[in-house]
Amino acid sequence: MGITKTEHFTSRQNRIAAIARALGHPARVAILEHLVRPQTCVRGDLVDELPLAQATVSQHLKELKNVGLIKGETEGTSVCYCINEPVWK
């Protein structure tokens, strides 16, 4: 299905598909599992938890943030990520 075909589906269907794509990588699932435990997390903590490079973790965080599953706030020189509660509900 091409990108132009998405117009034939509801916004809800397209939203669910976008979230499913974001959940389609095990590293992103691991990130979400980590964020659910402490309720918040700094990016550096995730690098210590996952067998991935900083740049790779950042890319996965970006994908999760783009679909709204997580949110991030800048605190000094780091970003604090957490689960975006309204989206999860």
Biopython code that builds the backbone (N, CA, C, O; Angstrom):
import numpy as np
from Bio.PDB.StructureBuilder import StructureBuilder

atoms = [
    (1, "MET", "N", (0.845, -1.175, 0.000)),
    (1, "MET", "CA", (0.000, 0.000, 0.000)),
    (1, "MET", "C", (0.887, 1.234, 0.000)),
    (1, "MET", "O", (1.731, 1.400, 0.880)),
    (2, "GLY", "N", (0.698, 2.084, -0.973)),
    (2, "GLY", "CA", (1.486, 3.301, -1.071)),
    (2, "GLY", "C", (1.014, 4.365, -0.110)),
    (2, "GLY", "O", (-0.091, 4.301, 0.427)),
    (3, "ILE", "N", (1.862, 5.333, 0.093)),
    (3, "ILE", "CA", (1.546, 6.430, 1.017)),
    (3, "ILE", "C", (0.288, 7.176, 0.581)),
    (3, "ILE", "O", (-0.499, 7.606, 1.425)),
    (4, "THR", "N", (0.092, 7.333, -0.724)),
    (4, "THR", "CA", (-1.066, 8.082, -1.206)),
    (4, "THR", "C", (-2.378, 7.369, -0.929)),
    (4, "THR", "O", (-3.431, 8.005, -0.981)),
    (5, "LYS", "N", (-2.358, 6.079, -0.639)),
    (5, "LYS", "CA", (-3.577, 5.320, -0.368)),
    (5, "LYS", "C", (-4.122, 5.572, 1.032)),
    (5, "LYS", "O", (-5.260, 5.197, 1.313)),
    (6, "THR", "N", (-3.362, 6.185, 1.905)),
    (6, "THR", "CA", (-3.817, 6.405, 3.278)),
    (6, "THR", "C", (-5.049, 7.298, 3.329)),
    (6, "THR", "O", (-5.803, 7.253, 4.301)),
    (7, "GLU", "N", (-5.258, 8.091, 2.317)),
    (7, "GLU", "CA", (-6.422, 8.991, 2.297)),
    (7, "GLU", "C", (-7.743, 8.226, 2.228)),
    (7, "GLU", "O", (-8.801, 8.790, 2.510)),
    (8, "HIS", "N", (-7.689, 6.964, 1.861)),
    (8, "HIS", "CA", (-8.893, 6.148, 1.745)),
    (8, "HIS", "C", (-9.313, 5.532, 3.073)),
    (8, "HIS", "O", (-10.317, 4.824, 3.140)),
    (9, "PHE", "N", (-8.548, 5.799, 4.131)),
    (9, "PHE", "CA", (-8.832, 5.232, 5.435)),
    (9, "PHE", "C", (-9.085, 6.344, 6.439)),
    (9, "PHE", "O", (-8.724, 7.498, 6.208)),
    (10, "THR", "N", (-9.710, 5.987, 7.556)),
    (10, "THR", "CA", (-10.027, 6.993, 8.569)),
    (10, "THR", "C", (-8.756, 7.450, 9.274)),
    (10, "THR", "O", (-7.728, 6.774, 9.234)),
    (11, "SER", "N", (-8.846, 8.593, 9.910)),
    (11, "SER", "CA", (-7.689, 9.093, 10.662)),
    (11, "SER", "C", (-7.347, 8.138, 11.800)),
    (11, "SER", "O", (-6.173, 7.972, 12.131)),
    (12, "ARG", "N", (-8.347, 7.511, 12.400)),
    (12, "ARG", "CA", (-8.098, 6.535, 13.464)),
    (12, "ARG", "C", (-7.319, 5.338, 12.927)),
    (12, "ARG", "O", (-6.363, 4.885, 13.557)),
    (13, "GLN", "N", (-7.720, 4.829, 11.777)),
    (13, "GLN", "CA", (-7.021, 3.696, 11.172)),
    (13, "GLN", "C", (-5.578, 4.062, 10.825)),
    (13, "GLN", "O", (-4.667, 3.264, 11.050)),
    (14, "ASN", "N", (-5.367, 5.247, 10.286)),
    (14, "ASN", "CA", (-4.017, 5.698, 9.963)),
    (14, "ASN", "C", (-3.188, 5.894, 11.220)),
    (14, "ASN", "O", (-1.991, 5.603, 11.219)),
    (15, "ARG", "N", (-3.795, 6.376, 12.281)),
    (15, "ARG", "CA", (-3.091, 6.594, 13.551)),
    (15, "ARG", "C", (-2.646, 5.262, 14.154)),
    (15, "ARG", "O", (-1.508, 5.123, 14.602)),
    (16, "ILE", "N", (-3.541, 4.299, 14.161)),
    (16, "ILE", "CA", (-3.202, 2.974, 14.691)),
    (16, "ILE", "C", (-2.072, 2.349, 13.875)),
    (16, "ILE", "O", (-1.172, 1.729, 14.442)),
    (17, "ALA", "N", (-2.111, 2.505, 12.559)),
    (17, "ALA", "CA", (-1.056, 1.964, 11.701)),
    (17, "ALA", "C", (0.289, 2.621, 12.005)),
    (17, "ALA", "O", (1.318, 1.945, 12.020)),
    (18, "ALA", "N", (0.288, 3.929, 12.246)),
    (18, "ALA", "CA", (1.533, 4.641, 12.569)),
    (18, "ALA", "C", (2.109, 4.149, 13.892)),
    (18, "ALA", "O", (3.320, 3.964, 14.014)),
    (19, "ILE", "N", (1.252, 3.939, 14.873)),
    (19, "ILE", "CA", (1.712, 3.430, 16.166)),
    (19, "ILE", "C", (2.241, 2.007, 16.017)),
    (19, "ILE", "O", (3.258, 1.652, 16.614)),
    (20, "ALA", "N", (1.552, 1.197, 15.223)),
    (20, "ALA", "CA", (2.008, -0.177, 14.995)),
    (20, "ALA", "C", (3.385, -0.192, 14.339)),
    (20, "ALA", "O", (4.231, -1.015, 14.688)),
    (21, "ARG", "N", (3.613, 0.717, 13.387)),
    (21, "ARG", "CA", (4.942, 0.802, 12.758)),
    (21, "ARG", "C", (5.997, 1.181, 13.781)),
    (21, "ARG", "O", (7.102, 0.638, 13.762)),
    (22, "ALA", "N", (5.669, 2.106, 14.673)),
    (22, "ALA", "CA", (6.630, 2.535, 15.698)),
    (22, "ALA", "C", (6.944, 1.396, 16.665)),
    (22, "ALA", "O", (8.060, 1.309, 17.177)),
    (23, "LEU", "N", (5.976, 0.529, 16.914)),
    (23, "LEU", "CA", (6.188, -0.592, 17.819)),
    (23, "LEU", "C", (6.826, -1.789, 17.119)),
    (23, "LEU", "O", (7.067, -2.823, 17.743)),
    (24, "GLY", "N", (7.096, -1.649, 15.836)),
    (24, "GLY", "CA", (7.598, -2.750, 15.034)),
    (24, "GLY", "C", (9.070, -3.077, 15.200)),
    (24, "GLY", "O", (9.589, -3.929, 14.479)),
    (25, "HIS", "N", (9.752, -2.432, 16.121)),
    (25, "HIS", "CA", (11.170, -2.734, 16.356)),
    (25, "HIS", "C", (11.348, -3.096, 17.823)),
    (25, "HIS", "O", (10.857, -2.379, 18.695)),
    (26, "PRO", "N", (12.043, -4.200, 18.116)),
    (26, "PRO", "CA", (12.191, -4.622, 19.516)),
    (26, "PRO", "C", (12.907, -3.596, 20.401)),
    (26, "PRO", "O", (12.654, -3.545, 21.604)),
    (27, "ALA", "N", (13.785, -2.789, 19.831)),
    (27, "ALA", "CA", (14.461, -1.770, 20.647)),
    (27, "ALA", "C", (13.453, -0.731, 21.146)),
    (27, "ALA", "O", (13.574, -0.229, 22.264)),
    (28, "ARG", "N", (12.476, -0.419, 20.326)),
    (28, "ARG", "CA", (11.463, 0.565, 20.752)),
    (28, "ARG", "C", (10.564, -0.014, 21.832)),
    (28, "ARG", "O", (10.154, 0.693, 22.753)),
    (29, "VAL", "N", (10.262, -1.294, 21.717)),
    (29, "VAL", "CA", (9.485, -1.962, 22.765)),
    (29, "VAL", "C", (10.281, -1.956, 24.067)),
    (29, "VAL", "O", (9.719, -1.702, 25.132)),
    (30, "ALA", "N", (11.572, -2.229, 23.995)),
    (30, "ALA", "CA", (12.426, -2.207, 25.188)),
    (30, "ALA", "C", (12.479, -0.807, 25.802)),
    (30, "ALA", "O", (12.445, -0.661, 27.024)),
    (31, "ILE", "N", (12.560, 0.211, 24.964)),
    (31, "ILE", "CA", (12.570, 1.592, 25.459)),
    (31, "ILE", "C", (11.280, 1.884, 26.207)),
    (31, "ILE", "O", (11.313, 2.449, 27.300)),
    (32, "LEU", "N", (10.144, 1.508, 25.633)),
    (32, "LEU", "CA", (8.857, 1.751, 26.284)),
    (32, "LEU", "C", (8.753, 0.989, 27.599)),
    (32, "LEU", "O", (8.236, 1.518, 28.583)),
    (33, "GLU", "N", (9.243, -0.252, 27.622)),
    (33, "GLU", "CA", (9.228, -1.016, 28.874)),
    (33, "GLU", "C", (10.073, -0.322, 29.943)),
    (33, "GLU", "O", (9.710, -0.314, 31.120)),
    (34, "HIS", "N", (11.177, 0.248, 29.538)),
    (34, "HIS", "CA", (12.039, 0.951, 30.489)),
    (34, "HIS", "C", (11.372, 2.238, 30.987)),
    (34, "HIS", "O", (11.461, 2.564, 32.171)),
    (35, "LEU", "N", (10.717, 2.955, 30.101)),
    (35, "LEU", "CA", (10.078, 4.214, 30.492)),
    (35, "LEU", "C", (8.861, 3.996, 31.383)),
    (35, "LEU", "O", (8.536, 4.851, 32.207)),
    (36, "VAL", "N", (8.196, 2.877, 31.229)),
    (36, "VAL", "CA", (7.022, 2.593, 32.046)),
    (36, "VAL", "C", (7.420, 2.346, 33.501)),
    (36, "VAL", "O", (6.684, 2.728, 34.411)),
    (37, "ARG", "N", (8.561, 1.720, 33.731)),
    (37, "ARG", "CA", (8.991, 1.380, 35.096)),
    (37, "ARG", "C", (9.211, 2.603, 35.976)),
    (37, "ARG", "O", (8.521, 2.748, 36.985)),
    (38, "PRO", "N", (10.149, 3.492, 35.633)),
    (38, "PRO", "CA", (10.408, 4.610, 36.551)),
    (38, "PRO", "C", (9.513, 5.830, 36.317)),
    (38, "PRO", "O", (9.586, 6.799, 37.074)),
    (39, "GLN", "N", (8.676, 5.795, 35.284)),
    (39, "GLN", "CA", (7.809, 6.909, 34.918)),
    (39, "GLN", "C", (8.531, 8.026, 34.163)),
    (39, "GLN", "O", (7.884, 8.746, 33.403)),
    (40, "THR", "N", (9.832, 8.199, 34.339)),
    (40, "THR", "CA", (10.611, 9.167, 33.574)),
    (40, "THR", "C", (11.986, 8.585, 33.322)),
    (40, "THR", "O", (12.381, 7.605, 33.954)),
    (41, "CYS", "N", (12.707, 9.183, 32.406)),
    (41, "CYS", "CA", (14.026, 8.655, 32.095)),
    (41, "CYS", "C", (14.836, 9.693, 31.342)),
    (41, "CYS", "O", (14.299, 10.443, 30.527)),
    (42, "VAL", "N", (16.118, 9.731, 31.618)),
    (42, "VAL", "CA", (17.031, 10.580, 30.863)),
    (42, "VAL", "C", (17.668, 9.719, 29.789)),
    (42, "VAL", "O", (17.938, 8.541, 30.026)),
    (43, "ARG", "N", (17.913, 10.274, 28.623)),
    (43, "ARG", "CA", (18.429, 9.520, 27.485)),
    (43, "ARG", "C", (19.651, 8.675, 27.821)),
    (43, "ARG", "O", (19.743, 7.535, 27.366)),
    (44, "GLY", "N", (20.577, 9.192, 28.591)),
    (44, "GLY", "CA", (21.790, 8.456, 28.942)),
    (44, "GLY", "C", (21.496, 7.156, 29.668)),
    (44, "GLY", "O", (22.216, 6.173, 29.489)),
    (45, "ASP", "N", (20.449, 7.133, 30.485)),
    (45, "ASP", "CA", (20.058, 5.921, 31.190)),
    (45, "ASP", "C", (19.672, 4.819, 30.208)),
    (45, "ASP", "O", (19.972, 3.646, 30.431)),
    (46, "LEU", "N", (19.017, 5.196, 29.143)),
    (46, "LEU", "CA", (18.592, 4.218, 28.151)),
    (46, "LEU", "C", (19.789, 3.593, 27.440)),
    (46, "LEU", "O", (19.781, 2.399, 27.141)),
    (47, "VAL", "N", (20.796, 4.378, 27.173)),
    (47, "VAL", "CA", (21.995, 3.858, 26.511)),
    (47, "VAL", "C", (22.657, 2.812, 27.401)),
    (47, "VAL", "O", (23.204, 1.831, 26.897)),
    (48, "ASP", "N", (22.616, 3.010, 28.712)),
    (48, "ASP", "CA", (23.181, 2.036, 29.643)),
    (48, "ASP", "C", (22.356, 0.745, 29.681)),
    (48, "ASP", "O", (22.893, -0.328, 29.957)),
    (49, "GLU", "N", (21.064, 0.847, 29.405)),
    (49, "GLU", "CA", (20.159, -0.296, 29.482)),
    (49, "GLU", "C", (20.110, -1.128, 28.210)),
    (49, "GLU", "O", (19.797, -2.318, 28.256)),
    (50, "LEU", "N", (20.418, -0.510, 27.077)),
    (50, "LEU", "CA", (20.268, -1.194, 25.783)),
    (50, "LEU", "C", (21.625, -1.442, 25.130)),
    (50, "LEU", "O", (22.564, -0.673, 25.333)),
    (51, "PRO", "N", (21.726, -2.506, 24.352)),
    (51, "PRO", "CA", (22.984, -2.799, 23.665)),
    (51, "PRO", "C", (23.103, -2.027, 22.353)),
    (51, "PRO", "O", (23.435, -2.593, 21.311)),
    (52, "LEU", "N", (22.825, -0.725, 22.425)),
    (52, "LEU", "CA", (22.819, 0.117, 21.229)),
    (52, "LEU", "C", (23.641, 1.378, 21.457)),
    (52, "LEU", "O", (23.830, 1.813, 22.593)),
    (53, "ALA", "N", (24.119, 1.951, 20.380)),
    (53, "ALA", "CA", (24.872, 3.203, 20.448)),
    (53, "ALA", "C", (23.929, 4.364, 20.755)),
    (53, "ALA", "O", (22.721, 4.281, 20.531)),
    (54, "GLN", "N", (24.505, 5.440, 21.270)),
    (54, "GLN", "CA", (23.731, 6.637, 21.600)),
    (54, "GLN", "C", (22.918, 7.126, 20.403)),
    (54, "GLN", "O", (21.739, 7.451, 20.548)),
    (55, "ALA", "N", (23.530, 7.180, 19.236)),
    (55, "ALA", "CA", (22.835, 7.679, 18.042)),
    (55, "ALA", "C", (21.650, 6.786, 17.679)),
    (55, "ALA", "O", (20.608, 7.280, 17.249)),
    (56, "THR", "N", (21.805, 5.489, 17.849)),
    (56, "THR", "CA", (20.722, 4.559, 17.537)),
    (56, "THR", "C", (19.574, 4.721, 18.518)),
    (56, "THR", "O", (18.410, 4.723, 18.117)),
    (57, "VAL", "N", (19.888, 4.856, 19.796)),
    (57, "VAL", "CA", (18.856, 5.080, 20.805)),
    (57, "VAL", "C", (18.118, 6.382, 20.509)),
    (57, "VAL", "O", (16.892, 6.436, 20.607)),
    (58, "SER", "N", (18.846, 7.418, 20.153)),
    (58, "SER", "CA", (18.233, 8.705, 19.828)),
    (58, "SER", "C", (17.268, 8.579, 18.654)),
    (58, "SER", "O", (16.194, 9.181, 18.669)),
    (59, "GLN", "N", (17.637, 7.810, 17.647)),
    (59, "GLN", "CA", (16.767, 7.619, 16.487)),
    (59, "GLN", "C", (15.480, 6.885, 16.892)),
    (59, "GLN", "O", (14.393, 7.245, 16.440)),
    (60, "HIS", "N", (15.604, 5.878, 17.727)),
    (60, "HIS", "CA", (14.410, 5.152, 18.189)),
    (60, "HIS", "C", (13.524, 6.056, 19.047)),
    (60, "HIS", "O", (12.299, 6.006, 18.939)),
    (61, "LEU", "N", (14.131, 6.871, 19.890)),
    (61, "LEU", "CA", (13.353, 7.822, 20.693)),
    (61, "LEU", "C", (12.611, 8.802, 19.791)),
    (61, "LEU", "O", (11.461, 9.151, 20.060)),
    (62, "LYS", "N", (13.256, 9.237, 18.739)),
    (62, "LYS", "CA", (12.633, 10.167, 17.796)),
    (62, "LYS", "C", (11.399, 9.537, 17.153)),
    (62, "LYS", "O", (10.366, 10.193, 17.019)),
    (63, "GLU", "N", (11.503, 8.274, 16.758)),
    (63, "GLU", "CA", (10.373, 7.578, 16.144)),
    (63, "GLU", "C", (9.202, 7.461, 17.115)),
    (63, "GLU", "O", (8.053, 7.686, 16.733)),
    (64, "LEU", "N", (9.483, 7.112, 18.355)),
    (64, "LEU", "CA", (8.428, 6.990, 19.360)),
    (64, "LEU", "C", (7.800, 8.343, 19.675)),
    (64, "LEU", "O", (6.595, 8.442, 19.905)),
    (65, "LYS", "N", (8.623, 9.372, 19.681)),
    (65, "LYS", "CA", (8.117, 10.722, 19.952)),
    (65, "LYS", "C", (7.279, 11.239, 18.778)),
    (65, "LYS", "O", (6.279, 11.927, 18.985)),
    (66, "ASN", "N", (7.686, 10.910, 17.552)),
    (66, "ASN", "CA", (6.949, 11.360, 16.373)),
    (66, "ASN", "C", (5.509, 10.860, 16.344)),
    (66, "ASN", "O", (4.623, 11.563, 15.857)),
    (67, "VAL", "N", (5.263, 9.661, 16.855)),
    (67, "VAL", "CA", (3.896, 9.139, 16.880)),
    (67, "VAL", "C", (3.185, 9.475, 18.186)),
    (67, "VAL", "O", (2.017, 9.131, 18.365)),
    (68, "GLY", "N", (3.889, 10.150, 19.102)),
    (68, "GLY", "CA", (3.260, 10.627, 20.323)),
    (68, "GLY", "C", (3.223, 9.643, 21.472)),
    (68, "GLY", "O", (2.581, 9.918, 22.486)),
    (69, "LEU", "N", (3.897, 8.493, 21.349)),
    (69, "LEU", "CA", (3.887, 7.524, 22.441)),
    (69, "LEU", "C", (4.690, 8.004, 23.643)),
    (69, "LEU", "O", (4.393, 7.645, 24.782)),
    (70, "ILE", "N", (5.712, 8.820, 23.379)),
    (70, "ILE", "CA", (6.511, 9.393, 24.461)),
    (70, "ILE", "C", (6.619, 10.893, 24.251)),
    (70, "ILE", "O", (6.347, 11.408, 23.166)),
    (71, "LYS", "N", (7.014, 11.573, 25.291)),
    (71, "LYS", "CA", (7.294, 13.007, 25.179)),
    (71, "LYS", "C", (8.629, 13.264, 25.846)),
    (71, "LYS", "O", (9.067, 12.493, 26.699)),
    (72, "GLY", "N", (9.272, 14.348, 25.455)),
    (72, "GLY", "CA", (10.572, 14.668, 26.013)),
    (72, "GLY", "C", (10.692, 16.145, 26.303)),
    (72, "GLY", "O", (10.218, 16.988, 25.541)),
    (73, "GLU", "N", (11.328, 16.444, 27.410)),
    (73, "GLU", "CA", (11.563, 17.833, 27.809)),
    (73, "GLU", "C", (13.046, 18.044, 28.031)),
    (73, "GLU", "O", (13.716, 17.211, 28.642)),
    (74, "THR", "N", (13.557, 19.160, 27.533)),
    (74, "THR", "CA", (14.967, 19.477, 27.701)),
    (74, "THR", "C", (15.208, 19.967, 29.115)),
    (74, "THR", "O", (14.526, 20.867, 29.606)),
    (75, "GLU", "N", (16.190, 19.360, 29.757)),
    (75, "GLU", "CA", (16.592, 19.761, 31.109)),
    (75, "GLU", "C", (18.102, 19.948, 31.087)),
    (75, "GLU", "O", (18.854, 18.981, 31.203)),
    (76, "GLY", "N", (18.535, 21.169, 30.941)),
    (76, "GLY", "CA", (19.964, 21.451, 30.831)),
    (76, "GLY", "C", (20.509, 20.921, 29.522)),
    (76, "GLY", "O", (20.066, 21.328, 28.449)),
    (77, "THR", "N", (21.470, 20.013, 29.604)),
    (77, "THR", "CA", (22.075, 19.472, 28.389)),
    (77, "THR", "C", (21.493, 18.109, 28.002)),
    (77, "THR", "O", (21.939, 17.510, 27.023)),
    (78, "SER", "N", (20.517, 17.616, 28.746)),
    (78, "SER", "CA", (19.919, 16.325, 28.408)),
    (78, "SER", "C", (18.411, 16.465, 28.232)),
    (78, "SER", "O", (17.818, 17.495, 28.552)),
    (79, "VAL", "N", (17.816, 15.401, 27.716)),
    (79, "VAL", "CA", (16.375, 15.380, 27.497)),
    (79, "VAL", "C", (15.783, 14.305, 28.390)),
    (79, "VAL", "O", (16.275, 13.178, 28.437)),
    (80, "CYS", "N", (14.733, 14.662, 29.091)),
    (80, "CYS", "CA", (14.033, 13.728, 29.962)),
    (80, "CYS", "C", (12.808, 13.213, 29.212)),
    (80, "CYS", "O", (11.910, 13.983, 28.870)),
    (81, "TYR", "N", (12.779, 11.906, 28.962)),
    (81, "TYR", "CA", (11.670, 11.290, 28.240)),
    (81, "TYR", "C", (10.741, 10.579, 29.204)),
    (81, "TYR", "O", (11.176, 10.050, 30.227)),
    (82, "CYS", "N", (9.455, 10.569, 28.871)),
    (82, "CYS", "CA", (8.479, 9.825, 29.654)),
    (82, "CYS", "C", (7.333, 9.393, 28.740)),
    (82, "CYS", "O", (7.199, 9.874, 27.614)),
    (83, "ILE", "N", (6.525, 8.489, 29.243)),
    (83, "ILE", "CA", (5.357, 8.011, 28.522)),
    (83, "ILE", "C", (4.372, 9.171, 28.384)),
    (83, "ILE", "O", (4.167, 9.929, 29.331)),
    (84, "ASN", "N", (3.773, 9.307, 27.224)),
    (84, "ASN", "CA", (2.758, 10.333, 26.990)),
    (84, "ASN", "C", (1.408, 9.738, 27.397)),
    (84, "ASN", "O", (0.739, 9.093, 26.589)),
    (85, "GLU", "N", (1.021, 9.955, 28.630)),
    (85, "GLU", "CA", (-0.159, 9.324, 29.232)),
    (85, "GLU", "C", (-1.441, 9.465, 28.411)),
    (85, "GLU", "O", (-2.129, 8.463, 28.213)),
    (86, "PRO", "N", (-1.802, 10.670, 27.917)),
    (86, "PRO", "CA", (-3.060, 10.781, 27.162)),
    (86, "PRO", "C", (-3.107, 9.878, 25.924)),
    (86, "PRO", "O", (-4.169, 9.360, 25.578)),
    (87, "VAL", "N", (-1.985, 9.690, 25.266)),
    (87, "VAL", "CA", (-1.956, 8.830, 24.078)),
    (87, "VAL", "C", (-2.164, 7.377, 24.486)),
    (87, "VAL", "O", (-2.851, 6.629, 23.790)),
    (88, "TRP", "N", (-1.580, 6.977, 25.598)),
    (88, "TRP", "CA", (-1.708, 5.596, 26.053)),
    (88, "TRP", "C", (-3.131, 5.274, 26.471)),
    (88, "TRP", "O", (-3.584, 4.140, 26.319)),
    (89, "LYS", "N", (-3.837, 6.265, 26.995)),
    (89, "LYS", "CA", (-5.219, 6.033, 27.423)),
    (89, "LYS", "C", (-6.105, 5.946, 26.218)),
    (89, "LYS", "O", (-7.314, 5.753, 26.353)),
]
sb = StructureBuilder()
sb.init_structure("model")
sb.init_model(0)
sb.init_chain("A")
sb.init_seg("    ")
for serial, (resi, resn, name, xyz) in enumerate(atoms, 1):
    if name == "N":
        sb.init_residue(resn, " ", resi, " ")
    sb.init_atom(name, np.array(xyz, "f"), 0.0, 1.0, " ", f" {name:<3s}", serial, name[0])
structure = sb.get_structure()
